[in-house]
Amino acid sequence: MIDYKEIISGLEDARVKNLLEELGADVIEKDDCFILNTICHNADVNEASHKLYYYKNSHMFYCYTECGSLNIFKFLRQYYETRGIEYDWYTDIYQVILNCSLNKTIGNKNRYKSIKDDYILKKDRKELPSYPEGILDCFTKYYPVEWLNDSISKETMDKFNICYSISQNKIIIPHYDVNNRLIGIRGRALNKQDVENFGKYMPVQIEGKWYSHPLSLNLYGLNLNKDNIRRYKSCYIFESEKSVMQVDGWDVPNCAVASCGSNINKFQIDLLMRYCAPTHIVICFDNEEIKGQQKYFQKLWNICKKYSNYCNMSFIYDKEGITKLKDSPSDNGAKTFLKLLEGKVKVR
């Protein structure tokens, strides 16, 4: 188990300050805190006000304009996601924070280099490293009530090889590449402390080894749903693995995959085109539009526009307010999804 309290309590002020400056912040140091631009939610530093505080005693951030209280794990994750930066949780979050907490020099950028960079450089080999399937035998076959209540059936969990870790209290989600090779293992945390401090999803650790993989170099569910996508010429790209499994229980062909983040990239689109050649891709990301703003609409539009030369691109945008903030289009069942799909925004 990760002792997040020990890691956070061991953060060294000088190393945190160096990290913030490397991230582009203008840091003003006071006796008890750092005051910096609100880079937590502003991708453009010129639009950010100096209303983000890092308090030295508590080792916590507080954004006085939008985000509220953030520990350093949440801060880094939000920093990446605000900018659409693809990151590896272990290397780009956990290891970066650990380096701030231990007596190591954080100025060495190679220390933070994500393992995804190595795969991108060697992309011509087209395969991520794989793990033996037997590694999953250390987990229990159990159907979490949290997912049963979220319309994910036992049959679907069996199909996607979902397991459970008793010691970590996590739903275990194996990730396979398009050729059914086990390339990573993610866990959905059920402990409230883990969710609050690290987030719901993170790589799984077994006997000191992290079973992480570059999420940006794969599409969850493609191994099982590629035949449907090829046959029906359509693909629905969701954010989370859970959405792919929810769709699996509907009385429709499952043409869903998950990007495991709120962005997609050329590598993932190339995967789809190479193995499935869909004529229509629909981006089905979570509802993140704040009332009165157009930032999220524009983000989705830009994603689709970027890849519109591959095939017909569109995205789900809840204009009628039938879903809640942070809801996936799949969370409220097939009927709601089909209604959202009818109103999808086409990008040409």
Contacts in CASP RR format, 6 or more apart in sequence:
PFRMAT RR
TARGET T0000
AUTHOR 0000-0000-0000
METHOD contacts of the structure
MODEL  1
MIDYKEIISGLEDARVKNLLEELGADVIEKDDCFILNTICHNADVNEASH
KLYYYKNSHMFYCYTECGSLNIFKFLRQYYETRGIEYDWYTDIYQVILNC
SLNKTIGNKNRYKSIKDDYILKKDRKELPSYPEGILDCFTKYYPVEWLND
SISKETMDKFNICYSISQNKIIIPHYDVNNRLIGIRGRALNKQDVENFGK
YMPVQIEGKWYSHPLSLNLYGLNLNKDNIRRYKSCYIFESEKSVMQVDGW
DVPNCAVASCGSNINKFQIDLLMRYCAPTHIVICFDNEEIKGQQKYFQKL
WNICKKYSNYCNMSFIYDKEGITKLKDSPSDNGAKTFLKLLEGKVKVR
1 167 0 8 1.000
1 168 0 8 1.000
2 94 0 8 1.000
2 198 0 8 1.000
2 205 0 8 1.000
4 71 0 8 1.000
4 73 0 8 1.000
4 193 0 8 1.000
4 197 0 8 1.000
4 198 0 8 1.000
7 97 0 8 1.000
7 98 0 8 1.000
7 101 0 8 1.000
8 59 0 8 1.000
8 71 0 8 1.000
8 72 0 8 1.000
8 97 0 8 1.000
8 101 0 8 1.000
8 197 0 8 1.000
9 59 0 8 1.000
10 59 0 8 1.000
10 101 0 8 1.000
11 59 0 8 1.000
11 72 0 8 1.000
11 97 0 8 1.000
11 100 0 8 1.000
11 101 0 8 1.000
12 100 0 8 1.000
12 101 0 8 1.000
12 103 0 8 1.000
13 34 0 8 1.000
13 56 0 8 1.000
15 99 0 8 1.000
15 100 0 8 1.000
15 101 0 8 1.000
15 104 0 8 1.000
15 106 0 8 1.000
16 34 0 8 1.000
16 54 0 8 1.000
16 59 0 8 1.000
16 72 0 8 1.000
16 100 0 8 1.000
17 27 0 8 1.000
17 29 0 8 1.000
17 34 0 8 1.000
18 106 0 8 1.000
18 107 0 8 1.000
19 96 0 8 1.000
19 100 0 8 1.000
19 106 0 8 1.000
20 27 0 8 1.000
20 34 0 8 1.000
20 36 0 8 1.000
20 39 0 8 1.000
20 54 0 8 1.000
21 27 0 8 1.000
22 106 0 8 1.000
22 107 0 8 1.000
22 109 0 8 1.000
23 39 0 8 1.000
23 79 0 8 1.000
24 37 0 8 1.000
24 39 0 8 1.000
24 45 0 8 1.000
25 36 0 8 1.000
25 37 0 8 1.000
25 39 0 8 1.000
25 45 0 8 1.000
25 52 0 8 1.000
26 36 0 8 1.000
26 37 0 8 1.000
26 45 0 8 1.000
26 50 0 8 1.000
27 34 0 8 1.000
27 35 0 8 1.000
27 36 0 8 1.000
28 34 0 8 1.000
28 35 0 8 1.000
28 36 0 8 1.000
28 50 0 8 1.000
32 55 0 8 1.000
32 56 0 8 1.000
32 57 0 8 1.000
33 53 0 8 1.000
33 54 0 8 1.000
33 55 0 8 1.000
33 56 0 8 1.000
34 53 0 8 1.000
34 54 0 8 1.000
34 56 0 8 1.000
35 50 0 8 1.000
35 52 0 8 1.000
35 53 0 8 1.000
36 50 0 8 1.000
36 52 0 8 1.000
36 53 0 8 1.000
36 54 0 8 1.000
37 45 0 8 1.000
37 48 0 8 1.000
37 49 0 8 1.000
37 50 0 8 1.000
37 52 0 8 1.000
38 48 0 8 1.000
38 49 0 8 1.000
38 50 0 8 1.000
38 51 0 8 1.000
38 52 0 8 1.000
38 63 0 8 1.000
38 65 0 8 1.000
38 66 0 8 1.000
38 67 0 8 1.000
39 45 0 8 1.000
39 48 0 8 1.000
39 52 0 8 1.000
39 79 0 8 1.000
40 52 0 8 1.000
40 61 0 8 1.000
40 63 0 8 1.000
40 66 0 8 1.000
40 67 0 8 1.000
40 70 0 8 1.000
40 75 0 8 1.000
40 78 0 8 1.000
40 79 0 8 1.000
40 82 0 8 1.000
41 63 0 8 1.000
41 65 0 8 1.000
41 66 0 8 1.000
41 67 0 8 1.000
41 78 0 8 1.000
41 82 0 8 1.000
42 48 0 8 1.000
42 82 0 8 1.000
43 82 0 8 1.000
43 83 0 8 1.000
49 65 0 8 1.000
51 63 0 8 1.000
51 64 0 8 1.000
51 65 0 8 1.000
52 61 0 8 1.000
52 62 0 8 1.000
52 63 0 8 1.000
52 64 0 8 1.000
52 67 0 8 1.000
53 61 0 8 1.000
53 62 0 8 1.000
53 63 0 8 1.000
53 64 0 8 1.000
54 60 0 8 1.000
54 61 0 8 1.000
55 61 0 8 1.000
55 62 0 8 1.000
59 71 0 8 1.000
59 72 0 8 1.000
60 69 0 8 1.000
60 70 0 8 1.000
60 71 0 8 1.000
61 67 0 8 1.000
61 69 0 8 1.000
61 70 0 8 1.000
61 71 0 8 1.000
61 72 0 8 1.000
61 75 0 8 1.000
62 68 0 8 1.000
62 69 0 8 1.000
62 70 0 8 1.000
63 70 0 8 1.000
67 78 0 8 1.000
70 78 0 8 1.000
71 197 0 8 1.000
72 97 0 8 1.000
72 100 0 8 1.000
73 93 0 8 1.000
73 94 0 8 1.000
73 97 0 8 1.000
73 197 0 8 1.000
73 198 0 8 1.000
73 199 0 8 1.000
74 197 0 8 1.000
74 199 0 8 1.000
76 92 0 8 1.000
76 93 0 8 1.000
76 96 0 8 1.000
76 97 0 8 1.000
77 87 0 8 1.000
77 93 0 8 1.000
77 199 0 8 1.000
79 85 0 8 1.000
80 86 0 8 1.000
80 87 0 8 1.000
80 92 0 8 1.000
80 93 0 8 1.000
81 261 0 8 1.000
81 262 0 8 1.000
84 262 0 8 1.000
84 263 0 8 1.000
86 116 0 8 1.000
86 214 0 8 1.000
86 215 0 8 1.000
86 216 0 8 1.000
86 263 0 8 1.000
86 265 0 8 1.000
87 93 0 8 1.000
87 114 0 8 1.000
88 114 0 8 1.000
88 115 0 8 1.000
88 116 0 8 1.000
88 212 0 8 1.000
88 214 0 8 1.000
88 215 0 8 1.000
89 202 0 8 1.000
89 203 0 8 1.000
89 212 0 8 1.000
90 203 0 8 1.000
90 210 0 8 1.000
90 212 0 8 1.000
91 112 0 8 1.000
91 113 0 8 1.000
91 114 0 8 1.000
91 115 0 8 1.000
91 212 0 8 1.000
92 112 0 8 1.000
92 114 0 8 1.000
95 111 0 8 1.000
95 112 0 8 1.000
96 106 0 8 1.000
96 112 0 8 1.000
99 106 0 8 1.000
99 111 0 8 1.000
99 112 0 8 1.000
100 106 0 8 1.000
104 111 0 8 1.000
105 111 0 8 1.000
114 214 0 8 1.000
115 212 0 8 1.000
115 214 0 8 1.000
116 214 0 8 1.000
116 216 0 8 1.000
116 217 0 8 1.000
119 128 0 8 1.000
119 214 0 8 1.000
119 217 0 8 1.000
120 217 0 8 1.000
120 267 0 8 1.000
123 267 0 8 1.000
127 177 0 8 1.000
127 179 0 8 1.000
127 181 0 8 1.000
128 177 0 8 1.000
128 181 0 8 1.000
128 183 0 8 1.000
128 213 0 8 1.000
128 214 0 8 1.000
128 217 0 8 1.000
128 218 0 8 1.000
129 183 0 8 1.000
129 213 0 8 1.000
130 177 0 8 1.000
130 181 0 8 1.000
130 182 0 8 1.000
130 183 0 8 1.000
131 182 0 8 1.000
131 183 0 8 1.000
131 184 0 8 1.000
131 185 0 8 1.000
131 211 0 8 1.000
132 182 0 8 1.000
133 182 0 8 1.000
135 182 0 8 1.000
135 185 0 8 1.000
135 206 0 8 1.000
135 211 0 8 1.000
136 161 0 8 1.000
136 163 0 8 1.000
136 172 0 8 1.000
136 174 0 8 1.000
136 182 0 8 1.000
136 185 0 8 1.000
138 206 0 8 1.000
139 163 0 8 1.000
139 164 0 8 1.000
139 165 0 8 1.000
139 172 0 8 1.000
140 163 0 8 1.000
140 164 0 8 1.000
140 165 0 8 1.000
140 166 0 8 1.000
141 163 0 8 1.000
141 164 0 8 1.000
142 163 0 8 1.000
142 164 0 8 1.000
143 154 0 8 1.000
143 157 0 8 1.000
143 162 0 8 1.000
144 164 0 8 1.000
144 171 0 8 1.000
144 190 0 8 1.000
146 171 0 8 1.000
146 190 0 8 1.000
147 157 0 8 1.000
147 162 0 8 1.000
147 171 0 8 1.000
147 242 0 8 1.000
147 245 0 8 1.000
148 154 0 8 1.000
150 242 0 8 1.000
150 246 0 8 1.000
150 331 0 8 1.000
151 246 0 8 1.000
151 249 0 8 1.000
151 333 0 8 1.000
152 242 0 8 1.000
152 245 0 8 1.000
152 246 0 8 1.000
152 248 0 8 1.000
152 249 0 8 1.000
153 248 0 8 1.000
153 249 0 8 1.000
156 245 0 8 1.000
156 248 0 8 1.000
156 249 0 8 1.000
157 245 0 8 1.000
159 224 0 8 1.000
159 248 0 8 1.000
160 173 0 8 1.000
160 174 0 8 1.000
160 221 0 8 1.000
160 224 0 8 1.000
160 241 0 8 1.000
160 244 0 8 1.000
160 245 0 8 1.000
160 248 0 8 1.000
161 174 0 8 1.000
162 171 0 8 1.000
162 172 0 8 1.000
162 173 0 8 1.000
162 174 0 8 1.000
162 245 0 8 1.000
163 171 0 8 1.000
163 172 0 8 1.000
163 174 0 8 1.000
164 170 0 8 1.000
164 171 0 8 1.000
164 172 0 8 1.000
165 172 0 8 1.000
165 187 0 8 1.000
165 204 0 8 1.000
168 187 0 8 1.000
168 204 0 8 1.000
168 205 0 8 1.000
169 189 0 8 1.000
169 190 0 8 1.000
169 191 0 8 1.000
169 194 0 8 1.000
170 187 0 8 1.000
170 188 0 8 1.000
170 189 0 8 1.000
170 190 0 8 1.000
170 191 0 8 1.000
170 194 0 8 1.000
170 204 0 8 1.000
171 187 0 8 1.000
171 188 0 8 1.000
171 190 0 8 1.000
172 185 0 8 1.000
172 186 0 8 1.000
172 187 0 8 1.000
172 204 0 8 1.000
173 185 0 8 1.000
173 186 0 8 1.000
173 187 0 8 1.000
173 188 0 8 1.000
173 201 0 8 1.000
173 241 0 8 1.000
174 182 0 8 1.000
174 184 0 8 1.000
174 185 0 8 1.000
175 182 0 8 1.000
175 183 0 8 1.000
175 184 0 8 1.000
175 185 0 8 1.000
175 186 0 8 1.000
175 213 0 8 1.000
175 218 0 8 1.000
175 220 0 8 1.000
176 182 0 8 1.000
176 183 0 8 1.000
176 221 0 8 1.000
176 223 0 8 1.000
177 183 0 8 1.000
177 218 0 8 1.000
177 222 0 8 1.000
177 223 0 8 1.000
178 219 0 8 1.000
178 222 0 8 1.000
178 223 0 8 1.000
178 226 0 8 1.000
178 271 0 8 1.000
178 275 0 8 1.000
179 223 0 8 1.000
180 223 0 8 1.000
183 213 0 8 1.000
183 218 0 8 1.000
184 203 0 8 1.000
184 211 0 8 1.000
184 212 0 8 1.000
184 213 0 8 1.000
185 203 0 8 1.000
185 204 0 8 1.000
185 206 0 8 1.000
185 211 0 8 1.000
186 201 0 8 1.000
186 202 0 8 1.000
186 203 0 8 1.000
186 204 0 8 1.000
186 241 0 8 1.000
186 260 0 8 1.000
187 201 0 8 1.000
187 202 0 8 1.000
187 203 0 8 1.000
187 204 0 8 1.000
188 200 0 8 1.000
188 201 0 8 1.000
188 242 0 8 1.000
189 195 0 8 1.000
189 198 0 8 1.000
189 199 0 8 1.000
189 200 0 8 1.000
189 201 0 8 1.000
189 202 0 8 1.000
194 202 0 8 1.000
201 240 0 8 1.000
201 260 0 8 1.000
203 210 0 8 1.000
203 211 0 8 1.000
203 212 0 8 1.000
203 213 0 8 1.000
204 210 0 8 1.000
204 211 0 8 1.000
205 211 0 8 1.000
215 259 0 8 1.000
215 260 0 8 1.000
215 261 0 8 1.000
216 259 0 8 1.000
216 265 0 8 1.000
216 267 0 8 1.000
216 268 0 8 1.000
217 267 0 8 1.000
217 268 0 8 1.000
218 268 0 8 1.000
218 271 0 8 1.000
219 237 0 8 1.000
219 257 0 8 1.000
219 258 0 8 1.000
219 259 0 8 1.000
219 268 0 8 1.000
219 271 0 8 1.000
219 272 0 8 1.000
220 241 0 8 1.000
220 244 0 8 1.000
220 257 0 8 1.000
220 258 0 8 1.000
220 259 0 8 1.000
220 260 0 8 1.000
221 241 0 8 1.000
221 244 0 8 1.000
221 256 0 8 1.000
221 257 0 8 1.000
221 258 0 8 1.000
222 229 0 8 1.000
222 257 0 8 1.000
222 271 0 8 1.000
222 272 0 8 1.000
222 275 0 8 1.000
222 276 0 8 1.000
224 254 0 8 1.000
225 244 0 8 1.000
225 254 0 8 1.000
225 255 0 8 1.000
225 256 0 8 1.000
225 257 0 8 1.000
226 275 0 8 1.000
226 276 0 8 1.000
228 253 0 8 1.000
228 254 0 8 1.000
228 255 0 8 1.000
229 235 0 8 1.000
229 255 0 8 1.000
229 257 0 8 1.000
229 272 0 8 1.000
229 276 0 8 1.000
229 278 0 8 1.000
230 275 0 8 1.000
230 276 0 8 1.000
230 277 0 8 1.000
230 278 0 8 1.000
231 253 0 8 1.000
232 253 0 8 1.000
232 255 0 8 1.000
233 277 0 8 1.000
233 278 0 8 1.000
233 279 0 8 1.000
233 280 0 8 1.000
234 255 0 8 1.000
234 278 0 8 1.000
234 279 0 8 1.000
234 280 0 8 1.000
234 281 0 8 1.000
234 282 0 8 1.000
235 255 0 8 1.000
235 256 0 8 1.000
235 257 0 8 1.000
235 272 0 8 1.000
235 276 0 8 1.000
235 278 0 8 1.000
235 280 0 8 1.000
235 281 0 8 1.000
235 282 0 8 1.000
236 247 0 8 1.000
236 255 0 8 1.000
236 256 0 8 1.000
236 257 0 8 1.000
236 282 0 8 1.000
236 284 0 8 1.000
237 256 0 8 1.000
237 257 0 8 1.000
237 258 0 8 1.000
237 259 0 8 1.000
237 264 0 8 1.000
237 268 0 8 1.000
237 281 0 8 1.000
237 282 0 8 1.000
237 283 0 8 1.000
237 284 0 8 1.000
237 285 0 8 1.000
238 244 0 8 1.000
238 247 0 8 1.000
238 256 0 8 1.000
238 257 0 8 1.000
238 258 0 8 1.000
238 259 0 8 1.000
238 284 0 8 1.000
238 285 0 8 1.000
238 328 0 8 1.000
238 329 0 8 1.000
238 330 0 8 1.000
239 258 0 8 1.000
239 259 0 8 1.000
239 260 0 8 1.000
239 261 0 8 1.000
239 262 0 8 1.000
239 284 0 8 1.000
239 285 0 8 1.000
239 286 0 8 1.000
239 328 0 8 1.000
240 258 0 8 1.000
240 260 0 8 1.000
240 261 0 8 1.000
240 286 0 8 1.000
240 328 0 8 1.000
241 258 0 8 1.000
241 260 0 8 1.000
242 328 0 8 1.000
242 330 0 8 1.000
243 256 0 8 1.000
243 258 0 8 1.000
243 284 0 8 1.000
243 328 0 8 1.000
243 329 0 8 1.000
243 330 0 8 1.000
243 331 0 8 1.000
244 254 0 8 1.000
244 256 0 8 1.000
244 257 0 8 1.000
244 258 0 8 1.000
246 328 0 8 1.000
246 330 0 8 1.000
246 331 0 8 1.000
246 333 0 8 1.000
247 254 0 8 1.000
247 255 0 8 1.000
247 256 0 8 1.000
247 330 0 8 1.000
247 337 0 8 1.000
248 254 0 8 1.000
248 256 0 8 1.000
250 333 0 8 1.000
250 334 0 8 1.000
250 337 0 8 1.000
251 334 0 8 1.000
252 334 0 8 1.000
255 278 0 8 1.000
256 284 0 8 1.000
256 330 0 8 1.000
257 272 0 8 1.000
259 268 0 8 1.000
262 285 0 8 1.000
262 286 0 8 1.000
262 288 0 8 1.000
263 303 0 8 1.000
264 283 0 8 1.000
264 303 0 8 1.000
264 307 0 8 1.000
266 307 0 8 1.000
269 281 0 8 1.000
269 307 0 8 1.000
269 310 0 8 1.000
272 278 0 8 1.000
272 281 0 8 1.000
273 310 0 8 1.000
273 311 0 8 1.000
278 311 0 8 1.000
279 311 0 8 1.000
279 312 0 8 1.000
280 311 0 8 1.000
280 312 0 8 1.000
280 313 0 8 1.000
280 314 0 8 1.000
281 307 0 8 1.000
281 310 0 8 1.000
281 311 0 8 1.000
281 312 0 8 1.000
281 313 0 8 1.000
281 314 0 8 1.000
282 314 0 8 1.000
282 315 0 8 1.000
282 316 0 8 1.000
282 341 0 8 1.000
282 344 0 8 1.000
283 300 0 8 1.000
283 303 0 8 1.000
283 304 0 8 1.000
283 313 0 8 1.000
283 314 0 8 1.000
283 315 0 8 1.000
283 316 0 8 1.000
284 315 0 8 1.000
284 316 0 8 1.000
284 328 0 8 1.000
284 329 0 8 1.000
284 330 0 8 1.000
284 337 0 8 1.000
285 300 0 8 1.000
285 315 0 8 1.000
285 316 0 8 1.000
285 328 0 8 1.000
286 326 0 8 1.000
286 327 0 8 1.000
286 328 0 8 1.000
286 329 0 8 1.000
287 318 0 8 1.000
287 323 0 8 1.000
287 324 0 8 1.000
287 325 0 8 1.000
287 326 0 8 1.000
287 327 0 8 1.000
287 328 0 8 1.000
287 329 0 8 1.000
288 296 0 8 1.000
288 325 0 8 1.000
288 326 0 8 1.000
289 295 0 8 1.000
289 296 0 8 1.000
289 297 0 8 1.000
289 317 0 8 1.000
289 318 0 8 1.000
289 325 0 8 1.000
290 296 0 8 1.000
290 325 0 8 1.000
297 317 0 8 1.000
297 345 0 8 1.000
300 315 0 8 1.000
300 317 0 8 1.000
300 345 0 8 1.000
301 315 0 8 1.000
301 345 0 8 1.000
301 347 0 8 1.000
303 315 0 8 1.000
304 313 0 8 1.000
304 314 0 8 1.000
304 315 0 8 1.000
304 345 0 8 1.000
304 347 0 8 1.000
305 313 0 8 1.000
305 347 0 8 1.000
307 313 0 8 1.000
308 347 0 8 1.000
308 348 0 8 1.000
312 346 0 8 1.000
313 346 0 8 1.000
313 347 0 8 1.000
314 344 0 8 1.000
314 345 0 8 1.000
314 346 0 8 1.000
314 347 0 8 1.000
315 344 0 8 1.000
315 345 0 8 1.000
315 347 0 8 1.000
316 329 0 8 1.000
316 340 0 8 1.000
316 341 0 8 1.000
316 343 0 8 1.000
316 344 0 8 1.000
316 345 0 8 1.000
317 343 0 8 1.000
317 344 0 8 1.000
317 345 0 8 1.000
318 329 0 8 1.000
318 340 0 8 1.000
319 343 0 8 1.000
322 332 0 8 1.000
322 336 0 8 1.000
322 339 0 8 1.000
322 340 0 8 1.000
323 329 0 8 1.000
323 331 0 8 1.000
323 332 0 8 1.000
323 336 0 8 1.000
323 340 0 8 1.000
329 336 0 8 1.000
329 337 0 8 1.000
329 340 0 8 1.000
329 341 0 8 1.000
330 337 0 8 1.000
END
